[in-house]
Amino acid sequence: MSALPSGELELKAARERERLHSSVQELRWCARDNLDVTKHTRENLRLVCSLAALVGLGAGYAVAGVLVPRRKA
């Protein structure tokens, strides 16, 4: 058995629980911060707008290519 008295073991366990709780809270905060789409979109607005314009241009070109008949040479 352990040489430590039960009171000391309880205090040690309480400190360990508090440390784990703190670590979990920090992990949740970091995950929420890293996965915040709105924040990242605002930080990279120029890139997001450029990408949306390119996707729209490509989609429009593809749709026009399908709908407009080709001339025979």
mmCIF file of the N, C-alpha and C atoms, coordinates in Angstrom:
data_MODEL
# 
_entry.id   MODEL 
# 
loop_
_atom_site.group_PDB 
_atom_site.id 
_atom_site.type_symbol 
_atom_site.label_atom_id 
_atom_site.label_alt_id 
_atom_site.label_comp_id 
_atom_site.label_asym_id 
_atom_site.label_entity_id 
_atom_site.label_seq_id 
_atom_site.pdbx_PDB_ins_code 
_atom_site.Cartn_x 
_atom_site.Cartn_y 
_atom_site.Cartn_z 
_atom_site.occupancy 
_atom_site.B_iso_or_equiv 
_atom_site.pdbx_formal_charge 
_atom_site.auth_seq_id 
_atom_site.auth_comp_id 
_atom_site.auth_asym_id 
_atom_site.auth_atom_id 
_atom_site.pdbx_PDB_model_num 
ATOM 1   N N  . MET A 1 1  ? 0.827   -1.183 0.000   1.00 0.00 ? 1  MET A N  1 
ATOM 2   C CA . MET A 1 1  ? 0.000   0.000  0.000   1.00 0.00 ? 1  MET A CA 1 
ATOM 3   C C  . MET A 1 1  ? 0.871   1.245  0.000   1.00 0.00 ? 1  MET A C  1 
ATOM 4   N N  . SER A 1 2  ? 0.210   2.350  -0.144  1.00 0.00 ? 2  SER A N  1 
ATOM 5   C CA . SER A 1 2  ? 0.902   3.626  -0.203  1.00 0.00 ? 2  SER A CA 1 
ATOM 6   C C  . SER A 1 2  ? 1.222   4.119  1.201   1.00 0.00 ? 2  SER A C  1 
ATOM 7   N N  . ALA A 1 3  ? 2.311   4.845  1.302   1.00 0.00 ? 3  ALA A N  1 
ATOM 8   C CA . ALA A 1 3  ? 2.720   5.395  2.588   1.00 0.00 ? 3  ALA A CA 1 
ATOM 9   C C  . ALA A 1 3  ? 2.029   6.732  2.858   1.00 0.00 ? 3  ALA A C  1 
ATOM 10  N N  . LEU A 1 4  ? 1.321   7.303  1.881   1.00 0.00 ? 4  LEU A N  1 
ATOM 11  C CA . LEU A 1 4  ? 0.659   8.592  2.047   1.00 0.00 ? 4  LEU A CA 1 
ATOM 12  C C  . LEU A 1 4  ? -0.676  8.417  2.766   1.00 0.00 ? 4  LEU A C  1 
ATOM 13  N N  . PRO A 1 5  ? -1.013  9.317  3.673   1.00 0.00 ? 5  PRO A N  1 
ATOM 14  C CA . PRO A 1 5  ? -2.320  9.251  4.348   1.00 0.00 ? 5  PRO A CA 1 
ATOM 15  C C  . PRO A 1 5  ? -3.454  9.578  3.367   1.00 0.00 ? 5  PRO A C  1 
ATOM 16  N N  . SER A 1 6  ? -4.650  9.151  3.674   1.00 0.00 ? 6  SER A N  1 
ATOM 17  C CA . SER A 1 6  ? -5.778  9.313  2.760   1.00 0.00 ? 6  SER A CA 1 
ATOM 18  C C  . SER A 1 6  ? -6.115  10.786 2.531   1.00 0.00 ? 6  SER A C  1 
ATOM 19  N N  . GLY A 1 7  ? -5.956  11.633 3.526   1.00 0.00 ? 7  GLY A N  1 
ATOM 20  C CA . GLY A 1 7  ? -6.226  13.065 3.363   1.00 0.00 ? 7  GLY A CA 1 
ATOM 21  C C  . GLY A 1 7  ? -5.318  13.683 2.319   1.00 0.00 ? 7  GLY A C  1 
ATOM 22  N N  . GLU A 1 8  ? -4.067  13.315 2.343   1.00 0.00 ? 8  GLU A N  1 
ATOM 23  C CA . GLU A 1 8  ? -3.101  13.828 1.366   1.00 0.00 ? 8  GLU A CA 1 
ATOM 24  C C  . GLU A 1 8  ? -3.434  13.335 -0.041  1.00 0.00 ? 8  GLU A C  1 
ATOM 25  N N  . LEU A 1 9  ? -3.840  12.078 -0.123  1.00 0.00 ? 9  LEU A N  1 
ATOM 26  C CA . LEU A 1 9  ? -4.219  11.517 -1.422  1.00 0.00 ? 9  LEU A CA 1 
ATOM 27  C C  . LEU A 1 9  ? -5.453  12.223 -1.981  1.00 0.00 ? 9  LEU A C  1 
ATOM 28  N N  . GLU A 1 10 ? -6.412  12.554 -1.119  1.00 0.00 ? 10 GLU A N  1 
ATOM 29  C CA . GLU A 1 10 ? -7.601  13.271 -1.560  1.00 0.00 ? 10 GLU A CA 1 
ATOM 30  C C  . GLU A 1 10 ? -7.252  14.660 -2.074  1.00 0.00 ? 10 GLU A C  1 
ATOM 31  N N  . LEU A 1 11 ? -6.359  15.353 -1.390  1.00 0.00 ? 11 LEU A N  1 
ATOM 32  C CA . LEU A 1 11 ? -5.920  16.675 -1.843  1.00 0.00 ? 11 LEU A CA 1 
ATOM 33  C C  . LEU A 1 11 ? -5.205  16.576 -3.192  1.00 0.00 ? 11 LEU A C  1 
ATOM 34  N N  . LYS A 1 12 ? -4.364  15.575 -3.311  1.00 0.00 ? 12 LYS A N  1 
ATOM 35  C CA . LYS A 1 12 ? -3.636  15.379 -4.571  1.00 0.00 ? 12 LYS A CA 1 
ATOM 36  C C  . LYS A 1 12 ? -4.611  15.088 -5.714  1.00 0.00 ? 12 LYS A C  1 
ATOM 37  N N  . ALA A 1 13 ? -5.617  14.268 -5.451  1.00 0.00 ? 13 ALA A N  1 
ATOM 38  C CA . ALA A 1 13 ? -6.612  13.944 -6.465  1.00 0.00 ? 13 ALA A CA 1 
ATOM 39  C C  . ALA A 1 13 ? -7.428  15.186 -6.832  1.00 0.00 ? 13 ALA A C  1 
ATOM 40  N N  . ALA A 1 14 ? -7.765  16.006 -5.845  1.00 0.00 ? 14 ALA A N  1 
ATOM 41  C CA . ALA A 1 14 ? -8.521  17.232 -6.119  1.00 0.00 ? 14 ALA A CA 1 
ATOM 42  C C  . ALA A 1 14 ? -7.709  18.187 -6.990  1.00 0.00 ? 14 ALA A C  1 
ATOM 43  N N  . ARG A 1 15 ? -6.422  18.325 -6.695  1.00 0.00 ? 15 ARG A N  1 
ATOM 44  C CA . ARG A 1 15 ? -5.553  19.179 -7.524  1.00 0.00 ? 15 ARG A CA 1 
ATOM 45  C C  . ARG A 1 15 ? -5.457  18.647 -8.946  1.00 0.00 ? 15 ARG A C  1 
ATOM 46  N N  . GLU A 1 16 ? -5.355  17.340 -9.077  1.00 0.00 ? 16 GLU A N  1 
ATOM 47  C CA . GLU A 1 16 ? -5.258  16.722 -10.405 1.00 0.00 ? 16 GLU A CA 1 
ATOM 48  C C  . GLU A 1 16 ? -6.558  16.924 -11.196 1.00 0.00 ? 16 GLU A C  1 
ATOM 49  N N  . ARG A 1 17 ? -7.711  16.786 -10.526 1.00 0.00 ? 17 ARG A N  1 
ATOM 50  C CA . ARG A 1 17 ? -8.994  17.042 -11.189 1.00 0.00 ? 17 ARG A CA 1 
ATOM 51  C C  . ARG A 1 17 ? -9.090  18.484 -11.661 1.00 0.00 ? 17 ARG A C  1 
ATOM 52  N N  . GLU A 1 18 ? -8.652  19.408 -10.825 1.00 0.00 ? 18 GLU A N  1 
ATOM 53  C CA . GLU A 1 18 ? -8.691  20.830 -11.192 1.00 0.00 ? 18 GLU A CA 1 
ATOM 54  C C  . GLU A 1 18 ? -7.770  21.103 -12.385 1.00 0.00 ? 18 GLU A C  1 
ATOM 55  N N  . ARG A 1 19 ? -6.608  20.476 -12.399 1.00 0.00 ? 19 ARG A N  1 
ATOM 56  C CA . ARG A 1 19 ? -5.673  20.650 -13.519 1.00 0.00 ? 19 ARG A CA 1 
ATOM 57  C C  . ARG A 1 19 ? -6.276  20.091 -14.811 1.00 0.00 ? 19 ARG A C  1 
ATOM 58  N N  . LEU A 1 20 ? -6.903  18.917 -14.718 1.00 0.00 ? 20 LEU A N  1 
ATOM 59  C CA . LEU A 1 20 ? -7.546  18.331 -15.892 1.00 0.00 ? 20 LEU A CA 1 
ATOM 60  C C  . LEU A 1 20 ? -8.701  19.193 -16.387 1.00 0.00 ? 20 LEU A C  1 
ATOM 61  N N  . HIS A 1 21 ? -9.494  19.707 -15.449 1.00 0.00 ? 21 HIS A N  1 
ATOM 62  C CA . HIS A 1 21 ? -10.611 20.578 -15.814 1.00 0.00 ? 21 HIS A CA 1 
ATOM 63  C C  . HIS A 1 21 ? -10.096 21.820 -16.538 1.00 0.00 ? 21 HIS A C  1 
ATOM 64  N N  . SER A 1 22 ? -9.036  22.383 -16.042 1.00 0.00 ? 22 SER A N  1 
ATOM 65  C CA . SER A 1 22 ? -8.432  23.570 -16.667 1.00 0.00 ? 22 SER A CA 1 
ATOM 66  C C  . SER A 1 22 ? -7.920  23.244 -18.069 1.00 0.00 ? 22 SER A C  1 
ATOM 67  N N  . SER A 1 23 ? -7.296  22.094 -18.224 1.00 0.00 ? 23 SER A N  1 
ATOM 68  C CA . SER A 1 23 ? -6.775  21.695 -19.529 1.00 0.00 ? 23 SER A CA 1 
ATOM 69  C C  . SER A 1 23 ? -7.903  21.487 -20.535 1.00 0.00 ? 23 SER A C  1 
ATOM 70  N N  . VAL A 1 24 ? -8.987  20.885 -20.099 1.00 0.00 ? 24 VAL A N  1 
ATOM 71  C CA . VAL A 1 24 ? -10.130 20.646 -20.985 1.00 0.00 ? 24 VAL A CA 1 
ATOM 72  C C  . VAL A 1 24 ? -10.753 21.978 -21.398 1.00 0.00 ? 24 VAL A C  1 
ATOM 73  N N  . GLN A 1 25 ? -10.888 22.900 -20.454 1.00 0.00 ? 25 GLN A N  1 
ATOM 74  C CA . GLN A 1 25 ? -11.446 24.213 -20.778 1.00 0.00 ? 25 GLN A CA 1 
ATOM 75  C C  . GLN A 1 25 ? -10.570 24.933 -21.797 1.00 0.00 ? 25 GLN A C  1 
ATOM 76  N N  . GLU A 1 26 ? -9.260  24.861 -21.628 1.00 0.00 ? 26 GLU A N  1 
ATOM 77  C CA . GLU A 1 26 ? -8.340  25.503 -22.577 1.00 0.00 ? 26 GLU A CA 1 
ATOM 78  C C  . GLU A 1 26 ? -8.438  24.849 -23.955 1.00 0.00 ? 26 GLU A C  1 
ATOM 79  N N  . LEU A 1 27 ? -8.547  23.534 -23.992 1.00 0.00 ? 27 LEU A N  1 
ATOM 80  C CA . LEU A 1 27 ? -8.685  22.818 -25.258 1.00 0.00 ? 27 LEU A CA 1 
ATOM 81  C C  . LEU A 1 27 ? -9.984  23.209 -25.968 1.00 0.00 ? 27 LEU A C  1 
ATOM 82  N N  . ARG A 1 28 ? -11.073 23.310 -25.224 1.00 0.00 ? 28 ARG A N  1 
ATOM 83  C CA . ARG A 1 28 ? -12.348 23.732 -25.813 1.00 0.00 ? 28 ARG A CA 1 
ATOM 84  C C  . ARG A 1 28 ? -12.237 25.134 -26.391 1.00 0.00 ? 28 ARG A C  1 
ATOM 85  N N  . TRP A 1 29 ? -11.616 26.039 -25.644 1.00 0.00 ? 29 TRP A N  1 
ATOM 86  C CA . TRP A 1 29 ? -11.487 27.416 -26.106 1.00 0.00 ? 29 TRP A CA 1 
ATOM 87  C C  . TRP A 1 29 ? -10.647 27.475 -27.387 1.00 0.00 ? 29 TRP A C  1 
ATOM 88  N N  . CYS A 1 30 ? -9.537  26.750 -27.405 1.00 0.00 ? 30 CYS A N  1 
ATOM 89  C CA . CYS A 1 30 ? -8.670  26.749 -28.595 1.00 0.00 ? 30 CYS A CA 1 
ATOM 90  C C  . CYS A 1 30 ? -9.388  26.140 -29.802 1.00 0.00 ? 30 CYS A C  1 
ATOM 91  N N  . ALA A 1 31 ? -10.115 25.058 -29.585 1.00 0.00 ? 31 ALA A N  1 
ATOM 92  C CA . ALA A 1 31 ? -10.844 24.420 -30.686 1.00 0.00 ? 31 ALA A CA 1 
ATOM 93  C C  . ALA A 1 31 ? -11.923 25.356 -31.211 1.00 0.00 ? 31 ALA A C  1 
ATOM 94  N N  . ARG A 1 32 ? -12.648 26.002 -30.324 1.00 0.00 ? 32 ARG A N  1 
ATOM 95  C CA . ARG A 1 32 ? -13.699 26.935 -30.747 1.00 0.00 ? 32 ARG A CA 1 
ATOM 96  C C  . ARG A 1 32 ? -13.089 28.098 -31.523 1.00 0.00 ? 32 ARG A C  1 
ATOM 97  N N  . ASP A 1 33 ? -11.957 28.582 -31.056 1.00 0.00 ? 33 ASP A N  1 
ATOM 98  C CA . ASP A 1 33 ? -11.291 29.695 -31.728 1.00 0.00 ? 33 ASP A CA 1 
ATOM 99  C C  . ASP A 1 33 ? -10.762 29.279 -33.105 1.00 0.00 ? 33 ASP A C  1 
ATOM 100 N N  . ASN A 1 34 ? -10.186 28.091 -33.210 1.00 0.00 ? 34 ASN A N  1 
ATOM 101 C CA . ASN A 1 34 ? -9.637  27.623 -34.490 1.00 0.00 ? 34 ASN A CA 1 
ATOM 102 C C  . ASN A 1 34 ? -10.716 27.264 -35.501 1.00 0.00 ? 34 ASN A C  1 
ATOM 103 N N  . LEU A 1 35 ? -11.901 26.877 -35.044 1.00 0.00 ? 35 LEU A N  1 
ATOM 104 C CA . LEU A 1 35 ? -12.964 26.460 -35.949 1.00 0.00 ? 35 LEU A CA 1 
ATOM 105 C C  . LEU A 1 35 ? -13.995 27.560 -36.211 1.00 0.00 ? 35 LEU A C  1 
ATOM 106 N N  . ASP A 1 36 ? -13.702 28.785 -35.798 1.00 0.00 ? 36 ASP A N  1 
ATOM 107 C CA . ASP A 1 36 ? -14.629 29.899 -35.995 1.00 0.00 ? 36 ASP A CA 1 
ATOM 108 C C  . ASP A 1 36 ? -14.536 30.396 -37.440 1.00 0.00 ? 36 ASP A C  1 
ATOM 109 N N  . VAL A 1 37 ? -15.509 29.983 -38.261 1.00 0.00 ? 37 VAL A N  1 
ATOM 110 C CA . VAL A 1 37 ? -15.506 30.299 -39.688 1.00 0.00 ? 37 VAL A CA 1 
ATOM 111 C C  . VAL A 1 37 ? -15.670 31.800 -39.909 1.00 0.00 ? 37 VAL A C  1 
ATOM 112 N N  . THR A 1 38 ? -16.542 32.431 -39.147 1.00 0.00 ? 38 THR A N  1 
ATOM 113 C CA . THR A 1 38 ? -16.798 33.859 -39.315 1.00 0.00 ? 38 THR A CA 1 
ATOM 114 C C  . THR A 1 38 ? -15.526 34.674 -39.082 1.00 0.00 ? 38 THR A C  1 
ATOM 115 N N  . LYS A 1 39 ? -14.796 34.338 -38.039 1.00 0.00 ? 39 LYS A N  1 
ATOM 116 C CA . LYS A 1 39 ? -13.557 35.062 -37.723 1.00 0.00 ? 39 LYS A CA 1 
ATOM 117 C C  . LYS A 1 39 ? -12.532 34.901 -38.848 1.00 0.00 ? 39 LYS A C  1 
ATOM 118 N N  . HIS A 1 40 ? -12.354 33.671 -39.319 1.00 0.00 ? 40 HIS A N  1 
ATOM 119 C CA . HIS A 1 40 ? -11.368 33.430 -40.374 1.00 0.00 ? 40 HIS A CA 1 
ATOM 120 C C  . HIS A 1 40 ? -11.790 34.076 -41.693 1.00 0.00 ? 40 HIS A C  1 
ATOM 121 N N  . THR A 1 41 ? -13.093 34.115 -41.955 1.00 0.00 ? 41 THR A N  1 
ATOM 122 C CA . THR A 1 41 ? -13.578 34.765 -43.174 1.00 0.00 ? 41 THR A CA 1 
ATOM 123 C C  . THR A 1 41 ? -13.304 36.255 -43.123 1.00 0.00 ? 41 THR A C  1 
ATOM 124 N N  . ARG A 1 42 ? -13.551 36.862 -41.976 1.00 0.00 ? 42 ARG A N  1 
ATOM 125 C CA . ARG A 1 42 ? -13.278 38.299 -41.834 1.00 0.00 ? 42 ARG A CA 1 
ATOM 126 C C  . ARG A 1 42 ? -11.799 38.604 -41.969 1.00 0.00 ? 42 ARG A C  1 
ATOM 127 N N  . GLU A 1 43 ? -10.955 37.736 -41.424 1.00 0.00 ? 43 GLU A N  1 
ATOM 128 C CA . GLU A 1 43 ? -9.507  37.957 -41.505 1.00 0.00 ? 43 GLU A CA 1 
ATOM 129 C C  . GLU A 1 43 ? -8.995  37.793 -42.935 1.00 0.00 ? 43 GLU A C  1 
ATOM 130 N N  . ASN A 1 44 ? -9.636  36.962 -43.737 1.00 0.00 ? 44 ASN A N  1 
ATOM 131 C CA . ASN A 1 44 ? -9.182  36.674 -45.099 1.00 0.00 ? 44 ASN A CA 1 
ATOM 132 C C  . ASN A 1 44 ? -10.235 37.062 -46.127 1.00 0.00 ? 44 ASN A C  1 
ATOM 133 N N  . LEU A 1 45 ? -10.868 38.208 -45.943 1.00 0.00 ? 45 LEU A N  1 
ATOM 134 C CA . LEU A 1 45 ? -11.985 38.616 -46.784 1.00 0.00 ? 45 LEU A CA 1 
ATOM 135 C C  . LEU A 1 45 ? -11.577 38.759 -48.249 1.00 0.00 ? 45 LEU A C  1 
ATOM 136 N N  . ARG A 1 46 ? -10.412 39.326 -48.510 1.00 0.00 ? 46 ARG A N  1 
ATOM 137 C CA . ARG A 1 46 ? -9.958  39.510 -49.896 1.00 0.00 ? 46 ARG A CA 1 
ATOM 138 C C  . ARG A 1 46 ? -9.799  38.163 -50.589 1.00 0.00 ? 46 ARG A C  1 
ATOM 139 N N  . LEU A 1 47 ? -9.213  37.209 -49.918 1.00 0.00 ? 47 LEU A N  1 
ATOM 140 C CA . LEU A 1 47 ? -9.026  35.873 -50.488 1.00 0.00 ? 47 LEU A CA 1 
ATOM 141 C C  . LEU A 1 47 ? -10.364 35.184 -50.725 1.00 0.00 ? 47 LEU A C  1 
ATOM 142 N N  . VAL A 1 48 ? -11.287 35.295 -49.771 1.00 0.00 ? 48 VAL A N  1 
ATOM 143 C CA . VAL A 1 48 ? -12.594 34.662 -49.902 1.00 0.00 ? 48 VAL A CA 1 
ATOM 144 C C  . VAL A 1 48 ? -13.363 35.264 -51.073 1.00 0.00 ? 48 VAL A C  1 
ATOM 145 N N  . CYS A 1 49 ? -13.329 36.588 -51.209 1.00 0.00 ? 49 CYS A N  1 
ATOM 146 C CA . CYS A 1 49 ? -14.035 37.246 -52.315 1.00 0.00 ? 49 CYS A CA 1 
ATOM 147 C C  . CYS A 1 49 ? -13.421 36.859 -53.660 1.00 0.00 ? 49 CYS A C  1 
ATOM 148 N N  . SER A 1 50 ? -12.098 36.793 -53.727 1.00 0.00 ? 50 SER A N  1 
ATOM 149 C CA . SER A 1 50 ? -11.434 36.394 -54.967 1.00 0.00 ? 50 SER A CA 1 
ATOM 150 C C  . SER A 1 50 ? -11.800 34.964 -55.344 1.00 0.00 ? 50 SER A C  1 
ATOM 151 N N  . LEU A 1 51 ? -11.802 34.088 -54.375 1.00 0.00 ? 51 LEU A N  1 
ATOM 152 C CA . LEU A 1 51 ? -12.153 32.691 -54.632 1.00 0.00 ? 51 LEU A CA 1 
ATOM 153 C C  . LEU A 1 51 ? -13.606 32.570 -55.087 1.00 0.00 ? 51 LEU A C  1 
ATOM 154 N N  . ALA A 1 52 ? -14.507 33.309 -54.458 1.00 0.00 ? 52 ALA A N  1 
ATOM 155 C CA . ALA A 1 52 ? -15.918 33.276 -54.854 1.00 0.00 ? 52 ALA A CA 1 
ATOM 156 C C  . ALA A 1 52 ? -16.090 33.808 -56.269 1.00 0.00 ? 52 ALA A C  1 
ATOM 157 N N  . ALA A 1 53 ? -15.346 34.857 -56.626 1.00 0.00 ? 53 ALA A N  1 
ATOM 158 C CA . ALA A 1 53 ? -15.440 35.408 -57.979 1.00 0.00 ? 53 ALA A CA 1 
ATOM 159 C C  . ALA A 1 53 ? -14.933 34.405 -59.012 1.00 0.00 ? 53 ALA A C  1 
ATOM 160 N N  . LEU A 1 54 ? -13.844 33.729 -58.717 1.00 0.00 ? 54 LEU A N  1 
ATOM 161 C CA . LEU A 1 54 ? -13.306 32.733 -59.648 1.00 0.00 ? 54 LEU A CA 1 
ATOM 162 C C  . LEU A 1 54 ? -14.256 31.548 -59.813 1.00 0.00 ? 54 LEU A C  1 
ATOM 163 N N  . VAL A 1 55 ? -14.844 31.106 -58.726 1.00 0.00 ? 55 VAL A N  1 
ATOM 164 C CA . VAL A 1 55 ? -15.798 29.998 -58.805 1.00 0.00 ? 55 VAL A CA 1 
ATOM 165 C C  . VAL A 1 55 ? -17.021 30.419 -59.615 1.00 0.00 ? 55 VAL A C  1 
ATOM 166 N N  . GLY A 1 56 ? -17.511 31.627 -59.373 1.00 0.00 ? 56 GLY A N  1 
ATOM 167 C CA . GLY A 1 56 ? -18.658 32.132 -60.130 1.00 0.00 ? 56 GLY A CA 1 
ATOM 168 C C  . GLY A 1 56 ? -18.341 32.279 -61.601 1.00 0.00 ? 56 GLY A C  1 
ATOM 169 N N  . LEU A 1 57 ? -17.169 32.783 -61.911 1.00 0.00 ? 57 LEU A N  1 
ATOM 170 C CA . LEU A 1 57 ? -16.750 32.935 -63.303 1.00 0.00 ? 57 LEU A CA 1 
ATOM 171 C C  . LEU A 1 57 ? -16.648 31.573 -63.993 1.00 0.00 ? 57 LEU A C  1 
ATOM 172 N N  . GLY A 1 58 ? -16.039 30.632 -63.321 1.00 0.00 ? 58 GLY A N  1 
ATOM 173 C CA . GLY A 1 58 ? -15.916 29.281 -63.888 1.00 0.00 ? 58 GLY A CA 1 
ATOM 174 C C  . GLY A 1 58 ? -17.268 28.617 -64.079 1.00 0.00 ? 58 GLY A C  1 
ATOM 175 N N  . ALA A 1 59 ? -18.154 28.764 -63.109 1.00 0.00 ? 59 ALA A N  1 
ATOM 176 C CA . ALA A 1 59 ? -19.492 28.167 -63.227 1.00 0.00 ? 59 ALA A CA 1 
ATOM 177 C C  . ALA A 1 59 ? -20.268 28.823 -64.359 1.00 0.00 ? 59 ALA A C  1 
ATOM 178 N N  . GLY A 1 60 ? -20.175 30.137 -64.486 1.00 0.00 ? 60 GLY A N  1 
ATOM 179 C CA . GLY A 1 60 ? -20.859 30.837 -65.569 1.00 0.00 ? 60 GLY A CA 1 
ATOM 180 C C  . GLY A 1 60 ? -20.341 30.427 -66.932 1.00 0.00 ? 60 GLY A C  1 
ATOM 181 N N  . TYR A 1 61 ? -19.045 30.289 -67.042 1.00 0.00 ? 61 TYR A N  1 
ATOM 182 C CA . TYR A 1 61 ? -18.433 29.865 -68.302 1.00 0.00 ? 61 TYR A CA 1 
ATOM 183 C C  . TYR A 1 61 ? -18.885 28.447 -68.666 1.00 0.00 ? 61 TYR A C  1 
ATOM 184 N N  . ALA A 1 62 ? -18.950 27.576 -67.657 1.00 0.00 ? 62 ALA A N  1 
ATOM 185 C CA . ALA A 1 62 ? -19.375 26.193 -67.900 1.00 0.00 ? 62 ALA A CA 1 
ATOM 186 C C  . ALA A 1 62 ? -20.840 26.136 -68.324 1.00 0.00 ? 62 ALA A C  1 
ATOM 187 N N  . VAL A 1 63 ? -21.695 26.883 -67.664 1.00 0.00 ? 63 VAL A N  1 
ATOM 188 C CA . VAL A 1 63 ? -23.115 26.891 -68.011 1.00 0.00 ? 63 VAL A CA 1 
ATOM 189 C C  . VAL A 1 63 ? -23.316 27.480 -69.402 1.00 0.00 ? 63 VAL A C  1 
ATOM 190 N N  . ALA A 1 64 ? -22.610 28.555 -69.693 1.00 0.00 ? 64 ALA A N  1 
ATOM 191 C CA . ALA A 1 64 ? -22.725 29.167 -71.022 1.00 0.00 ? 64 ALA A CA 1 
ATOM 192 C C  . ALA A 1 64 ? -22.231 28.207 -72.097 1.00 0.00 ? 64 ALA A C  1 
ATOM 193 N N  . GLY A 1 65 ? -21.191 27.460 -71.821 1.00 0.00 ? 65 GLY A N  1 
ATOM 194 C CA . GLY A 1 65 ? -20.680 26.493 -72.777 1.00 0.00 ? 65 GLY A CA 1 
ATOM 195 C C  . GLY A 1 65 ? -21.663 25.382 -73.063 1.00 0.00 ? 65 GLY A C  1 
ATOM 196 N N  . VAL A 1 66 ? -22.463 25.018 -72.083 1.00 0.00 ? 66 VAL A N  1 
ATOM 197 C CA . VAL A 1 66 ? -23.457 23.963 -72.266 1.00 0.00 ? 66 VAL A CA 1 
ATOM 198 C C  . VAL A 1 66 ? -24.678 24.501 -73.000 1.00 0.00 ? 66 VAL A C  1 
ATOM 199 N N  . LEU A 1 67 ? -25.092 25.717 -72.693 1.00 0.00 ? 67 LEU A N  1 
ATOM 200 C CA . LEU A 1 67 ? -26.350 26.240 -73.231 1.00 0.00 ? 67 LEU A CA 1 
ATOM 201 C C  . LEU A 1 67 ? -26.218 26.900 -74.605 1.00 0.00 ? 67 LEU A C  1 
ATOM 202 N N  . VAL A 1 68 ? -25.074 27.462 -74.923 1.00 0.00 ? 68 VAL A N  1 
ATOM 203 C CA . VAL A 1 68 ? -24.905 28.161 -76.194 1.00 0.00 ? 68 VAL A CA 1 
ATOM 204 C C  . VAL A 1 68 ? -24.474 27.144 -77.255 1.00 0.00 ? 68 VAL A C  1 
ATOM 205 N N  . PRO A 1 69 ? -25.232 27.068 -78.378 1.00 0.00 ? 69 PRO A N  1 
ATOM 206 C CA . PRO A 1 69 ? -24.853 26.119 -79.413 1.00 0.00 ? 69 PRO A CA 1 
ATOM 207 C C  . PRO A 1 69 ? -23.557 26.561 -80.124 1.00 0.00 ? 69 PRO A C  1 
ATOM 208 N N  . ARG A 1 70 ? -22.797 25.587 -80.538 1.00 0.00 ? 70 ARG A N  1 
ATOM 209 C CA . ARG A 1 70 ? -21.541 25.885 -81.221 1.00 0.00 ? 70 ARG A CA 1 
ATOM 210 C C  . ARG A 1 70 ? -21.797 26.080 -82.692 1.00 0.00 ? 70 ARG A C  1 
ATOM 211 N N  . ARG A 1 71 ? -21.038 26.999 -83.295 1.00 0.00 ? 71 ARG A N  1 
ATOM 212 C CA . ARG A 1 71 ? -21.133 27.210 -84.759 1.00 0.00 ? 71 ARG A CA 1 
ATOM 213 C C  . ARG A 1 71 ? -20.311 26.158 -85.470 1.00 0.00 ? 71 ARG A C  1 
ATOM 214 N N  . LYS A 1 72 ? -20.829 25.714 -86.554 1.00 0.00 ? 72 LYS A N  1 
ATOM 215 C CA . LYS A 1 72 ? -20.075 24.756 -87.358 1.00 0.00 ? 72 LYS A CA 1 
ATOM 216 C C  . LYS A 1 72 ? -19.262 25.542 -88.367 1.00 0.00 ? 72 LYS A C  1 
ATOM 217 N N  . ALA A 1 73 ? -18.011 25.238 -88.464 1.00 0.00 ? 73 ALA A N  1 
ATOM 218 C CA . ALA A 1 73 ? -17.119 25.986 -89.334 1.00 0.00 ? 73 ALA A CA 1 
ATOM 219 C C  . ALA A 1 73 ? -17.200 25.580 -90.772 1.00 0.00 ? 73 ALA A C  1 
# 
